[in-house]
Amino acid sequence: MTVELRRSPRARRYSLRVSAVDRKISLTMPVGAREKAALDFLHQNERWLRDKLTRQPEPVIPAIGDSLPLRGHPHLLVAGTGRAPRIVGDEIHVPQTGKPIGPRLAAFLKLQARNDIAPLCDTLAAQIGRKVSRITLRDTRSRWGSCNESGNLMFSWRLVMAPPEVLRYVVAHEVAHLAEMNHSPAFWRVVKQLDPDFQTWRGWLRGNGGQLHRYRLSVPS
């Protein structure tokens, strides 16, 4: 196993992390800590680390004949014609160019995500008397969405692979920040106003979100 050692001025102890995106292992240590002590910590936690890697979902490089989740349902990837992938029932027809289909699928998913997220943002923001300034879609590693003080919202386009209720929860969460830039009880009351069943889908994302990162797709953010 390859482990990246990181020194952080904010670290007060050693910590191990396995990325849900690419299974990379990082060991964070205080700035003044000795490397030997960090390696001792690593060896002491080797069993935990190997168990964590075993339970991590194996990466998937999609190919024709595989399935890809879209809005919570598996869709069979089928060789198609034309210039862009298209949905046909429970299939996604992907034009063949002789190149890996990952980037083309990623661009397709990003477009589908924008079609779902943009109108939903406007609808939910209107319910609390707010407006969205701008929406950005990215392939983020550590968060599903964010909101800044200028009213700009960012979302992971991988949310379109999850059930629509999960996407709605994340949109409600970020739109609620337009009213409350914190995670106070007042903030969660706004989230519940926008999505009364948000706890169910928040739990789904915590338990299943890593599965959305299994699919190795590459496209510029």
FITIBA-541035 format. One line per field, with one value per residue (C-alpha): residue in three letters; residue number from 1; z, y, x. Coordinates in pm, 1 decimal. Each point is the difference from the previous one (the first is absolute). Last residue first. Example, Ala and Ser with C-alpha at 12.3 -4.5 7.8 and 13.67 -1.06 7.14 Angstrom:
<recs>
nugu (SER:ALA)
gukol (2:1)
w (714.0:66.0)
v (-106.0:-344.0)
u (1367.0:-137.0)
</recs>
This chain:
<recs>
nugu (SER:PRO:VAL:SER:LEU:ARG:TYR:ARG:HIS:LEU:GLN:GLY:GLY:ASN:GLY:ARG:LEU:TRP:GLY:ARG:TRP:THR:GLN:PHE:ASP:PRO:ASP:LEU:GLN:LYS:VAL:VAL:ARG:TRP:PHE:ALA:PRO:SER:HIS:ASN:MET:GLU:ALA:LEU:HIS:ALA:VAL:GLU:HIS:ALA:VAL:VAL:TYR:ARG:LEU:VAL:GLU:PRO:PRO:ALA:MET:VAL:LEU:ARG:TRP:SER:PHE:MET:LEU:ASN:GLY:SER:GLU:ASN:CYS:SER:GLY:TRP:ARG:SER:ARG:THR:ASP:ARG:LEU:THR:ILE:ARG:SER:VAL:LYS:ARG:GLY:ILE:GLN:ALA:ALA:LEU:THR:ASP:CYS:LEU:PRO:ALA:ILE:ASP:ASN:ARG:ALA:GLN:LEU:LYS:LEU:PHE:ALA:ALA:LEU:ARG:PRO:GLY:ILE:PRO:LYS:GLY:THR:GLN:PRO:VAL:HIS:ILE:GLU:ASP:GLY:VAL:ILE:ARG:PRO:ALA:ARG:GLY:THR:GLY:ALA:VAL:LEU:LEU:HIS:PRO:HIS:GLY:ARG:LEU:PRO:LEU:SER:ASP:GLY:ILE:ALA:PRO:ILE:VAL:PRO:GLU:PRO:GLN:ARG:THR:LEU:LYS:ASP:ARG:LEU:TRP:ARG:GLU:ASN:GLN:HIS:LEU:PHE:ASP:LEU:ALA:ALA:LYS:GLU:ARG:ALA:GLY:VAL:PRO:MET:THR:LEU:SER:ILE:LYS:ARG:ASP:VAL:ALA:SER:VAL:ARG:LEU:SER:TYR:ARG:ARG:ALA:ARG:PRO:SER:ARG:ARG:LEU:GLU:VAL:THR:MET)
gukol (221:220:219:218:217:216:215:214:213:212:211:210:209:208:207:206:205:204:203:202:201:200:199:198:197:196:195:194:193:192:191:190:189:188:187:186:185:184:183:182:181:180:179:178:177:176:175:174:173:172:171:170:169:168:167:166:165:164:163:162:161:160:159:158:157:156:155:154:153:152:151:150:149:148:147:146:145:144:143:142:141:140:139:138:137:136:135:134:133:132:131:130:129:128:127:126:125:124:123:122:121:120:119:118:117:116:115:114:113:112:111:110:109:108:107:106:105:104:103:102:101:100:99:98:97:96:95:94:93:92:91:90:89:88:87:86:85:84:83:82:81:80:79:78:77:76:75:74:73:72:71:70:69:68:67:66:65:64:63:62:61:60:59:58:57:56:55:54:53:52:51:50:49:48:47:46:45:44:43:42:41:40:39:38:37:36:35:34:33:32:31:30:29:28:27:26:25:24:23:22:21:20:19:18:17:16:15:14:13:12:11:10:9:8:7:6:5:4:3:2:1)
w (-1402.4:-280.6:-73.9:119.8:101.7:233.2:149.7:361.6:113.2:6.8:227.8:261.5:42.7:125.8:379.2:51.0:-302.6:115.1:346.2:-147.3:-205.0:304.9:198.5:-281.5:26.5:53.1:-290.3:-37.8:345.2:143.0:-148.6:142.9:344.5:-40.1:-44.9:306.4:207.3:-104.6:-287.3:-132.3:-282.2:69.0:-268.5:-312.7:198.4:-36.5:-375.2:74.0:211.3:-227.9:-297.2:197.2:100.4:-354.9:-133.8:254.5:-92.1:-367.1:77.1:-56.9:-340.0:-39.8:315.7:-198.8:-129.6:329.8:92.0:38.7:94.5:-33.1:226.2:56.6:354.9:-125.4:-39.7:-23.6:-133.6:5.9:196.4:26.7:-348.3:-240.1:-366.0:-68.5:-84.2:49.5:59.8:15.1:184.3:159.7:128.4:335.6:125.7:184.5:-252.9:-285.6:90.6:-26.6:-352.2:-128.5:132.8:-145.0:-342.2:1.4:157.7:-239.9:-336.3:153.4:110.3:-344.7:-154.8:247.1:-63.1:-374.8:53.8:226.6:-253.4:-272.6:231.5:90.0:-352.5:-68.0:-365.6:-317.8:-70.6:87.4:84.0:338.8:26.1:363.0:75.0:233.5:-250.8:-265.8:155.3:-225.9:-29.1:-235.1:-365.8:-174.7:20.8:279.5:178.8:311.3:365.2:210.7:244.0:370.9:188.0:265.7:-224.1:-231.3:111.0:-257.0:-139.2:-191.5:-353.7:-159.8:245.1:335.6:197.7:340.8:322.2:269.8:289.9:324.9:249.8:-65.5:18.1:343.6:119.4:-120.4:186.2:323.0:-6.5:-72.0:288.5:217.2:-311.8:-91.9:353.6:-7.3:-335.5:151.2:296.2:-244.3:-188.1:313.1:82.7:-14.0:-270.9:140.4:-209.6:-275.9:-151.5:-347.9:-189.0:-356.2:-67.0:-304.9:92.5:345.1:113.7:283.5:300.7:290.5:288.1:226.4:268.9:48.0:-369.3:-84.9:-107.2:-238.9:-107.6:-262.7:-59.7:-309.2:38.4:-274.9:71.9)
v (2068.1:-165.7:-354.5:-339.0:-290.0:-278.2:-127.2:-97.9:356.5:-51.3:-300.5:225.9:177.8:-313.6:17.8:372.8:78.3:-228.2:158.1:347.5:-148.3:-115.5:314.5:223.0:-123.2:346.8:149.6:377.6:65.4:-264.6:179.7:330.4:-158.4:-142.2:351.9:133.5:-285.6:130.0:-138.4:333.1:247.0:16.3:142.4:-79.1:-297.5:-155.8:-17.2:-223.1:-247.7:4.4:-82.5:-284.5:-132.6:23.6:-200.2:-270.7:-1.3:-37.7:-335.7:20.4:11.8:365.9:70.6:-70.4:358.0:115.6:328.9:364.1:290.1:369.9:222.8:253.2:-127.1:-339.9:-326.5:-354.2:-341.5:-369.2:34.6:-167.9:-120.8:243.9:-64.4:346.2:180.1:375.7:189.2:380.3:275.4:-199.7:206.9:6.8:33.0:-330.9:-183.0:187.3:-170.2:-338.8:63.2:166.0:-278.5:-264.5:164.6:-14.7:-344.7:-233.4:136.8:67.5:-360.7:-131.1:221.6:-122.2:-358.5:42.9:165.4:-289.0:-254.7:158.4:6.6:-368.8:-135.2:-82.5:82.9:-188.1:250.8:-201.8:191.5:-98.6:-116.2:11.1:-266.9:-31.4:164.8:159.7:270.6:175.1:23.3:269.2:38.0:-263.5:-376.9:-250.4:-279.6:-86.9:79.2:-158.0:237.6:-74.8:210.5:266.2:304.1:-157.6:-297.2:-144.2:-351.0:-186.9:-134.3:280.8:101.9:173.5:2.8:-119.0:47.6:-265.4:105.0:58.2:-277.8:-169.6:334.1:69.1:-348.7:55.1:330.9:-137.3:-286.3:240.7:229.9:-71.3:1.9:350.5:132.7:-136.2:173.3:329.2:-46.1:-58.3:316.7:209.6:251.3:373.5:81.7:-224.3:-308.5:-95.9:-347.9:-28.2:-304.8:24.8:-207.3:218.5:159.7:-133.8:122.1:-201.3:212.0:-53.3:243.5:92.5:261.5:373.5:83.8:364.0:75.8:-296.8:-238.7:-252.6:-348.3:-176.1:-376.2:-252.7:-354.1)
u (-1519.3:198.6:-119.2:116.9:-218.5:105.6:-323.5:39.6:-68.4:-375.9:49.2:158.6:-331.3:-170.2:-11.5:41.7:-212.7:-279.5:7.1:-43.5:-280.0:-194.6:78.2:-131.6:-358.7:-151.0:201.7:-29.3:-143.1:231.1:301.5:-123.7:-36.0:350.9:135.3:-181.0:146.0:343.0:202.3:124.6:-56.6:-374.7:-230.2:201.5:127.9:-345.1:67.0:299.7:-194.1:-304.6:224.7:158.7:-342.2:-134.1:294.5:-75.9:-369.0:95.1:166.4:377.5:175.1:-96.3:198.7:317.1:-24.8:146.1:-159.2:107.7:-224.9:77.6:-207.6:277.5:51.5:108.6:-189.2:132.1:-93.2:80.7:321.2:338.9:88.6:-163.7:-77.4:-133.4:-323.5:-35.0:-323.0:-14.1:-182.6:-279.5:-289.5:-174.6:-358.2:-10.5:-218.1:171.1:328.1:-168.2:-131.1:318.6:220.0:-232.9:17.8:382.6:44.2:-179.2:118.4:340.2:29.4:-92.3:267.6:261.5:-104.7:58.0:338.3:98.4:-122.1:213.6:301.3:-46.2:-60.2:363.6:87.7:-91.5:-274.8:-309.2:-317.2:-148.9:-360.2:-106.5:-256.5:-298.1:-233.6:218.7:216.9:246.3:376.9:130.7:102.5:-208.0:10.7:-28.6:182.3:-200.0:65.6:-274.0:-167.6:-24.1:-257.5:56.0:-21.2:257.9:206.6:241.1:-15.0:268.1:-40.4:199.2:270.0:8.2:326.5:-115.7:196.2:-35.9:-219.3:190.9:-61.9:334.3:179.1:-145.9:93.0:357.4:15.3:-146.0:252.4:287.6:-88.6:303.6:217.8:-118.1:52.0:355.7:46.9:-114.2:235.3:286.2:-94.1:43.3:-271.1:66.4:-252.4:-273.6:-80.7:-240.9:24.4:-149.3:-120.7:-130.9:-311.2:-86.1:-331.8:-82.2:340.2:151.2:94.3:236.6:47.2:289.1:-62.9:-25.4:-25.9:-66.9:356.9:-25.5:273.4:-107.5:139.5:-137.0:-36.2:70.2:-112.3)
</recs>
